[in-house]
């Protein structure tokens, strides 16, 4: 359990009466708002509420200690951050009611939103990922040489998540000016601290990461304000992370429905004596800084503002769904500029890997705010040597080696995007993306839909089998991401598109998963113009044309289809999708209408692969043009084996030959 501190003692130091009263007004606002919200919750006018009663001093003190343009990343119980940044109450209440005039157009609730106007980035329900986003925001300030700090919160329960470790470790390694505030209220929902961790205090963790750690009485607004203000002033001049443990207590349930029956009554009574609002108010009156008349006036003014905000929010009708708007808002609108490959003249032959390297280098030159991040990508040049020589050309500030922490680095990419920068995150192998999965599918993909913040991040994914690398370095996992609205997924099959699609992905302000097959790196060459160009995302291309049947595929599947059709002397359209999300439905329709016999091919396993989606779409939209059932060819529904004979049986080449013959003869 959180140790109960002694009675609150306030030390005004050299703070003026004006500052002390300013803190009081801001401390009182969230308390009075909460008291009103609890009434509305019982009336069914608010659907859910996470109470911060008893913890207001942390949010208020730390928020007012920062400059208004410094970012804060709050959690459930940090209402004081929003009121401290003077977020209009009418809009805040509309957010909680699911109205369009809130910050998410009714798409998310509570504090699950951000506002760049107020320099706030709200949470997602997974709690931990925002810590890494804070690191990305701070990294942007460091790169721009701006003397700023970023502040983010974690609860004691949320600090058990891996994201906590990753974010603190990266911030320490990169010396990022982040203040990590741990609100230690003794419980993660109903689980007490002694069932969450074995250490005595979070200040013990700081030195293990190579950072300072301080502890404050989280119920003492003056102590929180003074401590954070002093730290922020220091960090602006000497960038580095600091951990601040704020001891406090949650006087109500994790959320109202859960109650507090699991808390000993004696503990509730003990902490009630340390109420942050009542204690500070009594001290101000005792010191002659606040009068009873002024206290009453301040309360009535805040209550009037609350009522006015509620009237404003109540007057707004519940949103009416516009399906087209809902779909469109998954992505930041972006019309790609024309950057066609130069026409005429012979383009030099380049290997697949060299085309990727050239596209990445030219994008670094084109976008000075583009930052590359990944394991071993700096001096070593990456395990596949794609970034070899980049440090000499662009410097270590923009070509950054990372610790082994995929989640933190993807989160940092979102943080960079919030500050207007681009980033490319290299997964050493596509298999390792599982360690960053949450950040990609819940943060990057949903950010624009939720609160209009794009995620200008490209995740490069070396993928595919064929090298006898076994189950953990060979997976084709693109289908995981084609199921996630808000992402774009591209997968080139040749050097020309490898460069063009990568440049296009980096241009695009939306999150793009860029898959590159490892077995094509040094085995496939083709003409690649030396000038910068882009290949349009969302457009398929014919790799071959024929009139017997159509093979719809992508990546390595294009190479297999070309080989099999040549061996069997089959005249086929081979449609290279190139983009898997959004995929080119009209190109699919054209080839189906032309040939009437269709085979969908991919290296991914059969069940749940994107081939099933395409086949279903053809059945629904092109049935009258079919002369045979749509066939799917894919890898076995097993993990990828290590031994070459087993891997060969896993991959679909032999089954492709059989199915092409069967389809031609149907």
C-alpha positions as CSV (number, residue, x, y, z in Angstrom):
1,X,0.0,0.0,0.0
2,X,1.1,3.6,-0.5
3,X,2.6,4.9,2.8
4,X,0.4,7.6,4.3
5,X,2.3,10.8,4.5
6,X,2.2,13.2,7.5
7,X,-0.3,16.0,7.7
8,X,0.0,18.5,4.8
9,X,2.5,21.3,5.3
10,X,2.7,24.1,2.9
11,X,5.8,26.2,2.3
12,X,5.0,29.3,0.2
13,X,8.7,30.0,-0.4
14,X,8.8,33.1,-2.6
15,X,5.5,32.5,-4.4
16,X,3.3,35.6,-4.6
17,X,-0.2,35.8,-3.2
18,X,-1.4,36.0,-6.8
19,X,0.4,32.7,-7.7
20,X,-1.0,31.0,-4.6
21,X,-4.6,32.1,-5.4
22,X,-4.1,31.1,-9.0
23,X,-3.2,27.6,-7.9
24,X,-6.3,27.6,-5.6
25,X,-8.7,28.5,-8.4
26,X,-7.3,25.8,-10.7
27,X,-7.3,23.2,-7.9
28,X,-11.0,24.0,-7.1
29,X,-12.2,23.8,-10.7
30,X,-11.8,20.1,-11.4
31,X,-13.2,19.2,-8.0
32,X,-16.4,21.2,-8.6
33,X,-16.7,19.8,-12.2
34,X,-16.3,16.3,-10.8
35,X,-19.0,16.8,-8.2
36,X,-21.3,17.9,-11.0
37,X,-20.3,15.0,-13.2
38,X,-21.1,12.5,-10.5
39,X,-24.6,13.9,-10.4
40,X,-25.0,13.7,-14.1
41,X,-23.6,10.1,-14.1
42,X,-26.4,9.1,-11.8
43,X,-28.9,10.8,-14.1
44,X,-27.6,8.9,-17.1
45,X,-26.3,12.1,-18.8
46,X,-22.7,10.9,-18.7
47,X,-22.0,7.3,-19.6
48,X,-18.9,6.7,-17.5
49,X,-16.6,8.6,-15.1
50,X,-13.1,8.0,-13.8
51,X,-12.8,10.1,-10.7
52,X,-9.7,12.1,-9.8
53,X,-11.1,13.3,-6.5
54,X,-8.2,13.3,-4.0
55,X,-5.6,13.5,-6.8
56,X,-6.2,16.9,-8.2
57,X,-3.1,18.5,-6.8
58,X,-0.9,16.4,-9.1
59,X,-2.5,17.4,-12.4
60,X,-3.0,21.1,-11.4
61,X,0.4,21.6,-9.8
62,X,2.4,20.0,-12.7
63,X,0.3,21.6,-15.4
64,X,0.7,25.1,-14.1
65,X,4.4,24.6,-13.6
66,X,5.0,24.2,-17.3
67,X,4.9,26.7,-20.1
68,X,1.6,26.8,-22.1
69,X,3.2,25.5,-25.2
70,X,4.9,22.5,-23.6
71,X,3.1,19.2,-24.2
72,X,1.4,17.2,-21.5
73,X,0.1,13.6,-21.9
74,X,-2.6,12.9,-19.3
75,X,-4.5,9.8,-18.1
76,X,-8.0,9.1,-16.7
77,X,-7.8,11.2,-13.6
78,X,-6.0,14.2,-14.9
79,X,-9.0,16.6,-15.4
80,X,-6.8,19.3,-13.9
81,X,-4.6,19.2,-17.0
82,X,-7.5,20.2,-19.3
83,X,-8.9,22.8,-17.0
84,X,-5.4,24.1,-16.3
85,X,-4.9,24.6,-20.0
86,X,-8.3,26.4,-20.1
87,X,-10.0,24.0,-22.5
88,X,-13.5,25.4,-23.0
89,X,-15.9,23.7,-20.7
90,X,-18.7,23.5,-23.3
91,X,-16.4,21.6,-25.6
92,X,-15.1,19.4,-22.8
93,X,-18.6,18.5,-21.7
94,X,-19.6,17.8,-25.3
95,X,-16.7,15.4,-25.5
96,X,-18.0,13.4,-22.5
97,X,-21.5,13.4,-23.9
98,X,-20.3,12.1,-27.3
99,X,-21.3,15.2,-29.2
100,X,-19.8,16.4,-32.4
101,X,-18.6,19.6,-30.8
102,X,-16.2,17.6,-28.6
103,X,-12.7,16.8,-29.7
104,X,-13.5,13.4,-31.3
105,X,-16.8,14.1,-33.1
106,X,-18.4,11.5,-30.7
107,X,-15.9,8.8,-31.7
108,X,-14.2,8.4,-28.3
109,X,-14.9,9.2,-24.7
110,X,-13.4,10.7,-21.6
111,X,-9.9,12.0,-22.1
112,X,-9.1,9.8,-25.1
113,X,-8.3,12.8,-27.3
114,X,-5.7,15.4,-27.9
115,X,-5.7,19.1,-28.7
116,X,-2.6,20.6,-30.3
117,X,-4.1,24.0,-29.6
118,X,-3.8,23.2,-25.9
119,X,-0.6,21.1,-26.3
120,X,-2.3,18.0,-24.8
121,X,-2.1,14.5,-26.1
122,X,-4.7,12.3,-24.5
123,X,-4.5,8.6,-23.6
124,X,-5.7,5.4,-25.1
125,X,-7.1,2.7,-22.8
126,X,-3.8,0.7,-22.9
127,X,-2.3,3.4,-20.6
128,X,1.4,2.8,-21.3
129,X,1.9,3.8,-24.9
130,X,1.6,7.5,-24.3
131,X,4.9,7.4,-22.4
132,X,6.8,6.7,-25.6
133,X,4.8,9.3,-27.5
134,X,6.0,11.8,-24.9
135,X,9.6,10.8,-25.8
136,X,9.0,11.4,-29.4
137,X,7.6,14.9,-28.7
138,X,10.7,15.6,-26.6
139,X,13.0,14.2,-29.3
140,X,11.5,16.7,-31.8
141,X,12.3,19.6,-29.4
142,X,15.9,18.3,-29.0
143,X,16.3,18.0,-32.8
144,X,15.0,21.5,-33.2
145,X,17.2,22.7,-30.3
146,X,14.1,24.1,-28.5
147,X,14.5,24.5,-24.7
148,X,11.2,22.7,-23.9
149,X,10.1,19.8,-21.6
150,X,7.3,17.3,-22.1
151,X,5.4,15.9,-19.1
152,X,3.5,12.6,-19.1
153,X,1.7,10.6,-16.4
154,X,1.5,6.9,-15.4
155,X,-0.4,5.3,-12.6
156,X,1.4,2.8,-10.3
157,X,-0.5,0.0,-12.0
158,X,0.2,1.1,-15.5
159,X,3.9,1.3,-14.6
160,X,3.9,-2.5,-14.7
161,X,3.5,-2.5,-18.5
162,X,6.4,-3.0,-20.8
163,X,5.8,0.4,-22.4
164,X,6.8,2.0,-19.1
165,X,10.2,0.3,-19.2
166,X,10.8,1.0,-22.9
167,X,9.9,4.6,-22.7
168,X,12.0,5.4,-19.7
169,X,14.9,3.5,-21.1
170,X,14.8,5.3,-24.5
171,X,14.4,8.7,-22.8
172,X,17.4,8.0,-20.6
173,X,19.6,6.7,-23.5
174,X,18.7,9.6,-25.7
175,X,18.7,12.2,-22.8
176,X,15.2,13.4,-23.7
177,X,13.7,16.2,-21.5
178,X,10.7,14.3,-20.3
179,X,9.2,14.5,-16.8
180,X,7.6,11.1,-16.0
181,X,5.0,11.6,-13.2
182,X,4.0,8.4,-11.5
183,X,0.7,8.9,-9.6
184,X,1.1,6.3,-6.9
185,X,-2.3,6.0,-5.4
186,X,-1.7,2.5,-4.0
187,X,-4.0,0.6,-6.3
188,X,-4.3,-0.6,-9.9
189,X,-8.1,-0.7,-10.1
190,X,-8.6,-3.1,-7.1
191,X,-5.1,-4.7,-7.0
192,X,-3.0,-3.2,-4.2
193,X,0.6,-2.2,-4.8
194,X,2.1,-5.2,-2.9
195,X,0.5,-7.4,-5.6
196,X,1.8,-5.1,-8.4
197,X,5.5,-4.7,-7.5
198,X,8.0,-5.6,-4.8
199,X,10.0,-2.4,-4.5
200,X,9.2,0.2,-1.9
201,X,9.1,3.3,-3.9
202,X,9.2,4.3,-7.6
203,X,12.2,6.6,-6.8
204,X,14.2,3.3,-6.6
205,X,13.6,2.9,-10.3
206,X,15.1,6.1,-11.5
207,X,18.8,5.3,-10.9
208,X,18.4,1.9,-12.6
209,X,17.5,3.8,-15.8
210,X,20.3,6.3,-15.2
211,X,17.9,9.1,-14.4
212,X,17.1,11.2,-11.3
213,X,14.0,10.4,-9.3
214,X,12.2,12.5,-6.7
215,X,9.2,11.9,-4.5
216,X,6.6,14.5,-3.7
217,X,3.4,14.6,-1.6
218,X,0.9,14.3,-4.4
219,X,-1.8,15.9,-2.3
220,X,0.2,19.1,-1.7
221,X,-0.4,21.3,-4.8
222,X,2.3,23.8,-3.7
223,X,4.9,21.0,-3.4
224,X,4.0,19.5,-6.7
225,X,4.0,22.9,-8.4
226,X,7.4,24.0,-6.9
227,X,9.1,20.7,-7.6
228,X,8.0,20.4,-11.2
229,X,8.6,24.0,-12.0
230,X,12.2,23.8,-10.7
231,X,12.8,20.6,-12.6
232,X,11.3,22.0,-15.9
233,X,13.5,25.1,-15.7
234,X,16.6,22.8,-15.2
235,X,15.6,20.4,-18.0
236,X,15.2,23.1,-20.5
237,X,18.8,24.0,-20.1
238,X,20.2,20.5,-19.4
239,X,17.9,18.0,-21.3
240,X,17.4,14.7,-19.6
241,X,14.5,12.7,-18.2
242,X,13.4,12.8,-14.6
243,X,11.0,10.5,-12.7
244,X,8.7,12.1,-10.2
245,X,6.7,9.9,-7.8
246,X,3.6,11.6,-6.5
247,X,2.2,9.9,-3.4
248,X,-1.6,10.2,-3.3
249,X,-4.8,8.3,-3.0
250,X,-7.9,7.7,-5.0
251,X,-11.0,8.4,-2.9
252,X,-13.5,6.8,-5.3
253,X,-13.5,3.7,-7.5
254,X,-11.2,3.2,-10.5
255,X,-14.4,4.2,-12.3
256,X,-17.7,4.8,-10.5
257,X,-19.2,1.3,-11.2
258,X,-16.3,-0.5,-9.5
259,X,-16.7,1.2,-6.1
260,X,-14.2,1.1,-3.2
261,X,-15.3,-1.9,-1.1
262,X,-11.8,-3.5,-1.5
263,X,-10.2,-0.5,0.3
264,X,-10.0,-0.8,4.2
265,X,-12.2,1.9,5.7
266,X,-9.4,3.0,8.0
267,X,-7.3,3.9,5.0
268,X,-10.1,5.9,3.4
269,X,-10.5,7.9,6.6
270,X,-6.8,8.5,6.9
271,X,-6.5,9.8,3.4
272,X,-9.6,11.9,3.7
273,X,-7.7,14.0,6.2
274,X,-5.3,14.8,3.5
275,X,-7.8,16.1,1.0
276,X,-5.8,18.4,-1.4
277,X,-8.5,21.0,-1.9
278,X,-9.7,21.3,1.7
279,X,-6.2,21.4,3.2
280,X,-4.9,24.0,0.8
281,X,-8.0,26.1,1.2
282,X,-7.7,26.1,5.0
283,X,-4.1,27.0,4.8
284,X,-4.8,30.0,2.5
285,X,-7.5,31.2,4.9
286,X,-5.2,30.7,7.9
287,X,-2.4,32.7,6.2
288,X,-4.8,35.5,5.3
289,X,-4.3,35.0,1.6
290,X,-7.9,33.9,1.0
291,X,-11.0,35.3,2.7
292,X,-14.3,33.6,3.2
293,X,-16.0,36.1,0.9
294,X,-13.4,35.5,-1.8
295,X,-13.8,31.7,-1.3
296,X,-17.5,31.9,-1.8
297,X,-17.1,34.2,-4.8
298,X,-14.6,31.9,-6.5
299,X,-16.8,28.9,-6.0
300,X,-19.9,30.6,-7.4
301,X,-18.0,31.9,-10.4
302,X,-16.7,28.3,-11.2
303,X,-20.2,26.8,-10.7
304,X,-21.7,29.4,-13.0
305,X,-19.1,28.6,-15.7
306,X,-19.9,24.9,-15.3
307,X,-23.6,25.5,-15.7
308,X,-23.0,27.6,-18.8
309,X,-20.7,24.9,-20.3
310,X,-23.4,22.3,-19.7
311,X,-26.1,24.3,-21.3
312,X,-23.8,24.8,-24.3
313,X,-23.1,21.1,-24.5
314,X,-26.7,20.0,-23.9
315,X,-27.9,22.2,-26.7
316,X,-25.9,20.2,-29.2
317,X,-27.8,17.2,-30.6
318,X,-26.3,13.7,-30.7
319,X,-24.3,13.1,-33.8
320,X,-25.9,11.7,-37.0
321,X,-23.7,9.1,-38.7
322,X,-22.3,10.1,-42.1
323,X,-20.8,6.9,-43.4
324,X,-18.7,8.6,-46.1
325,X,-17.3,11.0,-43.5
326,X,-16.6,8.2,-41.0
327,X,-14.6,6.3,-43.7
328,X,-12.8,9.4,-45.0
329,X,-11.7,10.5,-41.5
330,X,-9.7,7.3,-40.9
331,X,-6.9,9.1,-42.9
332,X,-5.6,12.6,-43.2
333,X,-6.6,13.8,-46.6
334,X,-3.7,13.7,-49.0
335,X,-3.4,14.2,-52.7
336,X,-0.1,12.8,-53.7
337,X,1.8,15.2,-56.0
338,X,2.8,14.0,-59.4
339,X,6.2,12.5,-59.2
340,X,6.2,10.2,-62.1
341,X,9.4,8.4,-63.1
342,X,11.1,10.2,-65.9
343,X,10.0,9.0,-69.3
344,X,12.4,8.0,-72.1
345,X,16.1,7.1,-71.8
346,X,17.5,3.9,-70.3
347,X,17.2,3.6,-66.5
348,X,20.2,1.9,-64.9
349,X,19.8,-1.6,-63.5
350,X,19.6,-1.7,-59.8
351,X,19.1,-4.5,-57.3
352,X,15.9,-4.5,-55.2
353,X,17.9,-3.6,-52.1
354,X,19.7,-0.7,-53.8
355,X,16.4,0.7,-55.0
356,X,15.1,0.8,-51.4
357,X,18.3,2.4,-50.3
358,X,18.2,5.1,-53.0
359,X,14.6,5.9,-52.3
360,X,15.3,6.3,-48.6
361,X,18.4,8.4,-49.2
362,X,16.6,10.7,-51.6
363,X,13.7,11.0,-49.2
364,X,16.1,12.1,-46.5
365,X,17.4,14.7,-48.8
366,X,13.9,15.9,-49.7
367,X,12.6,16.0,-46.2
368,X,15.0,17.5,-43.7
369,X,12.6,16.6,-40.8
370,X,12.6,12.9,-41.7
371,X,14.1,10.8,-38.9
372,X,15.2,7.2,-39.3
373,X,15.0,4.9,-36.2
374,X,15.8,1.2,-35.8
375,X,18.1,-1.4,-34.3
376,X,21.7,-1.2,-35.6
377,X,20.8,1.2,-38.5
378,X,23.4,3.8,-37.7
379,X,27.1,2.9,-38.1
380,X,26.4,-0.7,-38.7
381,X,24.0,0.2,-41.5
382,X,21.2,-2.3,-40.5
383,X,21.3,-6.0,-40.6
384,X,20.6,-5.9,-44.4
385,X,22.9,-2.8,-44.9
386,X,20.2,-0.6,-46.3
387,X,21.2,2.4,-44.3
388,X,24.9,1.8,-44.7
389,X,26.7,5.2,-45.1
390,X,23.7,7.2,-43.9
391,X,25.3,8.4,-40.7
392,X,28.2,10.0,-42.6
393,X,25.7,11.8,-44.9
394,X,22.9,12.7,-42.5
395,X,24.3,12.4,-39.0
396,X,23.3,10.4,-35.9
397,X,20.6,12.8,-34.9
398,X,18.5,11.7,-37.9
399,X,19.8,8.2,-38.3
400,X,19.2,6.8,-34.8
401,X,20.2,3.5,-33.3
402,X,17.5,2.3,-30.9
403,X,17.4,-0.1,-28.0
404,X,15.5,-3.3,-28.6
405,X,12.1,-1.7,-27.9
406,X,9.8,-1.7,-30.9
407,X,6.8,-0.3,-29.0
408,X,8.7,2.7,-27.7
409,X,10.2,3.6,-31.1
410,X,6.9,3.4,-32.9
411,X,5.4,5.5,-30.2
412,X,8.2,8.0,-30.6
413,X,7.3,8.1,-34.3
414,X,3.9,9.4,-33.4
415,X,5.4,11.9,-31.0
416,X,7.6,13.2,-33.8
417,X,4.5,13.5,-36.1
418,X,2.7,15.5,-33.5
419,X,5.5,18.1,-33.8
420,X,5.3,18.0,-37.6
421,X,8.2,15.6,-38.4
422,X,8.3,12.4,-40.4
423,X,9.8,9.2,-39.3
424,X,10.8,5.8,-40.7
425,X,11.0,2.9,-38.2
426,X,12.8,-0.2,-39.4
427,X,11.8,-3.5,-38.0
428,X,14.9,-5.7,-38.1
429,X,12.6,-8.4,-39.2
430,X,8.8,-8.2,-39.9
431,X,8.3,-10.9,-37.2
432,X,9.4,-8.5,-34.5
433,X,6.6,-6.1,-35.2
434,X,4.5,-8.0,-32.6
435,X,6.5,-6.1,-30.0
436,X,5.2,-2.8,-31.4
437,X,1.7,-4.1,-32.4
438,X,-0.3,-2.0,-30.0
439,X,1.3,1.3,-30.9
440,X,0.6,0.6,-34.6
441,X,-3.0,-0.6,-34.5
442,X,-4.3,1.4,-31.6
443,X,-2.2,4.6,-31.7
444,X,-0.9,5.2,-35.2
445,X,-3.9,3.8,-37.0
446,X,-6.7,5.4,-34.9
447,X,-5.1,8.8,-34.2
448,X,-6.5,10.8,-37.1
449,X,-10.0,9.3,-36.8
450,X,-10.1,10.0,-33.1
451,X,-8.8,13.5,-32.8
452,X,-7.5,14.6,-36.2
453,X,-3.8,14.0,-35.5
454,X,-2.1,12.2,-38.4
455,X,0.7,9.7,-37.8
456,X,3.4,10.5,-40.4
457,X,5.2,7.2,-39.8
458,X,6.5,4.6,-42.2
459,X,7.3,1.1,-40.7
460,X,9.6,-0.9,-42.9
461,X,9.1,-4.6,-42.7
462,X,11.7,-7.0,-44.1
463,X,9.5,-10.1,-44.6
464,X,9.1,-13.5,-46.2
465,X,10.5,-17.0,-46.2
466,X,12.9,-18.8,-48.5
467,X,16.2,-18.5,-46.5
468,X,15.6,-21.4,-44.0
469,X,15.4,-18.9,-41.2
470,X,12.6,-20.7,-39.3
471,X,9.4,-19.6,-37.6
472,X,10.6,-16.2,-36.2
473,X,12.4,-14.6,-39.1
474,X,10.3,-15.6,-42.1
475,X,6.7,-14.8,-41.4
476,X,4.4,-13.1,-43.9
477,X,2.3,-11.0,-41.6
478,X,0.8,-8.3,-43.9
479,X,-2.7,-9.6,-43.4
480,X,-2.6,-8.5,-39.7
481,X,-2.4,-4.9,-40.9
482,X,-4.8,-5.0,-43.8
483,X,-7.5,-5.5,-41.2
484,X,-6.7,-2.2,-39.5
485,X,-8.5,0.9,-40.9
486,X,-6.2,3.9,-40.7
487,X,-3.1,2.1,-41.9
488,X,-1.9,1.9,-45.5
489,X,0.0,-1.3,-46.5
490,X,2.3,-1.5,-49.5
491,X,4.3,-4.5,-50.8
492,X,6.5,-4.0,-53.9
493,X,7.5,-6.9,-56.2
494,X,10.3,-5.2,-58.2
495,X,13.1,-2.6,-57.8
496,X,11.2,0.1,-59.7
497,X,8.2,-0.1,-57.4
498,X,10.4,-0.7,-54.3
499,X,11.9,2.8,-54.7
500,X,8.7,4.5,-55.9
501,X,6.4,3.0,-53.2
502,X,8.9,3.8,-50.4
503,X,9.1,7.5,-51.6
504,X,5.4,7.6,-51.8
505,X,5.0,6.1,-48.4
506,X,7.3,8.7,-46.9
507,X,5.5,11.5,-48.7
508,X,2.1,10.3,-47.4
509,X,1.2,11.9,-44.0
510,X,-0.6,8.7,-42.9
511,X,0.9,5.6,-41.3
512,X,2.3,3.2,-43.9
513,X,3.4,-0.4,-43.4
514,X,6.1,-1.0,-46.1
515,X,6.8,-4.7,-46.7
516,X,10.0,-5.7,-48.5
517,X,10.8,-9.3,-49.3
518,X,14.2,-10.3,-48.0
519,X,14.7,-12.9,-50.8
520,X,14.4,-10.2,-53.4
521,X,17.0,-7.9,-51.9
522,X,20.0,-9.2,-53.9
523,X,18.4,-11.7,-56.3
524,X,16.3,-9.3,-58.4
525,X,17.5,-6.4,-60.5
526,X,15.6,-4.1,-62.8
527,X,15.6,-0.6,-64.3
528,X,15.3,2.1,-61.7
529,X,15.4,5.8,-62.7
530,X,18.0,7.7,-60.7
531,X,15.8,10.8,-60.2
532,X,13.3,11.0,-57.3
533,X,9.9,9.6,-58.2
534,X,6.9,8.0,-56.5
535,X,4.7,5.0,-57.4
536,X,1.0,5.8,-56.5
537,X,-0.3,4.1,-53.4
538,X,-3.5,2.2,-54.0
539,X,-2.9,1.5,-57.7
540,X,-2.2,-2.0,-59.0
541,X,-0.2,-2.8,-62.2
542,X,-0.1,-5.6,-64.7
543,X,3.2,-7.5,-64.5
544,X,2.1,-9.5,-67.5
545,X,-0.8,-9.6,-69.9
546,X,-2.7,-12.7,-71.2
547,X,-6.1,-14.0,-72.1
548,X,-6.4,-17.4,-70.5
549,X,-6.7,-16.5,-66.9
550,X,-5.8,-13.9,-64.3
551,X,-3.5,-14.3,-61.3
552,X,-3.9,-11.6,-58.6
553,X,-0.9,-11.4,-56.3
554,X,1.8,-9.2,-54.9
555,X,5.4,-9.3,-53.6
556,X,7.2,-12.6,-54.2
557,X,4.0,-14.0,-55.6
558,X,4.5,-11.9,-58.7
559,X,7.9,-13.6,-59.3
560,X,6.4,-17.0,-58.8
561,X,3.5,-16.3,-61.1
562,X,5.7,-15.1,-63.9
563,X,7.9,-18.2,-63.5
564,X,5.1,-20.7,-63.5
565,X,3.3,-19.1,-66.4
566,X,6.5,-19.1,-68.4
567,X,7.1,-22.8,-67.5
568,X,3.6,-23.9,-68.4
569,X,3.2,-21.6,-71.4
570,X,0.1,-20.0,-69.9
571,X,-1.2,-16.7,-71.2
572,X,-2.2,-14.8,-68.1
573,X,-2.8,-11.4,-66.7
574,X,-0.6,-11.2,-63.6
575,X,-2.0,-8.3,-61.6
576,X,0.5,-7.0,-59.1
577,X,-1.6,-5.3,-56.3
578,X,1.4,-3.3,-55.0
579,X,-0.9,-1.8,-52.3
580,X,-2.8,-4.1,-50.0
581,X,-4.7,-1.4,-48.1
582,X,-6.4,0.2,-49.9
583,X,-6.3,-2.3,-52.7
584,X,-7.2,-1.5,-56.2
585,X,-10.7,-2.9,-56.7
586,X,-11.2,-1.5,-60.2
587,X,-8.0,-3.1,-61.5
588,X,-9.2,-6.4,-60.1
589,X,-12.6,-5.9,-61.7
590,X,-11.0,-5.2,-65.1
591,X,-8.9,-8.4,-65.2
592,X,-11.8,-10.6,-63.9
593,X,-14.1,-9.2,-66.6
594,X,-11.5,-9.8,-69.2
595,X,-10.5,-13.4,-68.4
596,X,-13.3,-14.9,-66.2
597,X,-10.8,-17.3,-64.6
598,X,-9.1,-16.0,-61.5
599,X,-6.5,-17.3,-59.1
600,X,-5.4,-15.3,-56.0
601,X,-1.9,-16.0,-54.8
602,X,0.1,-15.0,-51.7
603,X,2.9,-16.2,-49.6
604,X,1.0,-15.7,-46.4
605,X,-0.9,-18.7,-44.9
606,X,-4.2,-19.4,-46.5
607,X,-6.6,-18.9,-43.7
608,X,-7.2,-15.3,-42.9
609,X,-4.9,-14.1,-45.7
610,X,-5.9,-11.1,-47.8
611,X,-6.6,-13.5,-50.7
612,X,-9.8,-14.6,-49.0
613,X,-11.0,-11.0,-48.9
614,X,-10.3,-10.4,-52.6
615,X,-11.9,-13.7,-53.5
616,X,-15.0,-12.8,-51.5
617,X,-15.1,-9.4,-53.2
618,X,-14.9,-10.9,-56.6
619,X,-17.7,-13.3,-55.7
620,X,-19.9,-10.5,-54.6
621,X,-19.1,-8.0,-57.3
622,X,-18.0,-9.9,-60.4
623,X,-19.9,-13.2,-60.2
624,X,-21.5,-12.9,-63.6
625,X,-18.1,-12.6,-65.3
626,X,-16.7,-15.8,-63.8
627,X,-16.2,-18.9,-65.9
628,X,-14.8,-20.9,-63.0
629,X,-14.6,-20.7,-59.2
630,X,-12.1,-18.3,-57.8
631,X,-9.1,-20.3,-56.6
632,X,-6.7,-19.4,-53.8
633,X,-3.1,-20.5,-53.5
634,X,-1.1,-19.8,-50.4
635,X,1.3,-21.2,-47.9
636,X,0.3,-24.0,-45.5
637,X,-1.6,-23.1,-42.3
638,X,1.4,-23.9,-40.2
639,X,4.3,-22.0,-38.7
640,X,7.2,-21.7,-41.0
641,X,9.6,-24.6,-40.6
642,X,13.4,-24.3,-40.6
643,X,14.7,-27.3,-42.7
644,X,14.8,-26.4,-46.4
645,X,12.6,-29.4,-47.6
646,X,10.0,-28.6,-45.0
647,X,10.1,-24.9,-45.9
648,X,9.7,-25.8,-49.6
649,X,6.6,-27.8,-48.8
650,X,5.2,-24.9,-46.7
651,X,5.6,-22.4,-49.6
652,X,3.0,-22.5,-52.4
653,X,5.0,-22.8,-55.6
654,X,4.2,-26.4,-56.3
655,X,0.5,-25.9,-55.4
656,X,0.5,-22.9,-57.7
657,X,1.6,-25.0,-60.7
658,X,-1.2,-27.5,-60.0
659,X,-3.9,-24.9,-59.5
660,X,-2.9,-22.9,-62.7
661,X,-3.2,-26.1,-64.7
662,X,-6.5,-27.0,-63.1
663,X,-7.9,-23.5,-63.6
664,X,-6.8,-23.4,-67.3
665,X,-8.5,-26.8,-67.9
666,X,-11.6,-26.1,-65.9
